[in-house]
């Protein structure tokens, strides 16, 4: 997944909305894409966990894979570069 995101950003072509927003935010803030992606994905994961706890009373659909992906993809994108 991280290689696909890296190639998408590198090609500077039409991007998926999630990566396009992170790219615009990283340019606006002057921070690296990988660092902003980790923060953005972590915020979305926390929001999903809070929503699941509120709606279902437990972490329905938010597991260790979601947390690992939120923390690792941005770092791996930096590694590809």
JOWO-V440669 format. One record per backbone hydrogen bond with DSSP energy under -1.0 kcal/mol. NH is the residue of the N-H (numbers start at 1). CO is the residue of the C=O. Records with the same first field share a line. If there is no record, write none. Layout:
NH->CO, CO
This chain:
5->1
6->2
7->3
8->4
9->5
10->6
11->7
20->16
21->17
22->18
23->19
24->20
25->21
26->22
27->23
28->24
29->25
30->26
31->26
36->32
37->33
38->34
39->35
40->36
41->37
42->38
43->39
44->40
45->41
46->42
47->43
48->44
49->45
50->46
51->47
52->48
53->49
54->50
55->51
56->52
60->58
67->63
68->64
69->65
70->66
71->67
72->68
73->69
76->72
77->73
78->74
79->75
80->76
81->77
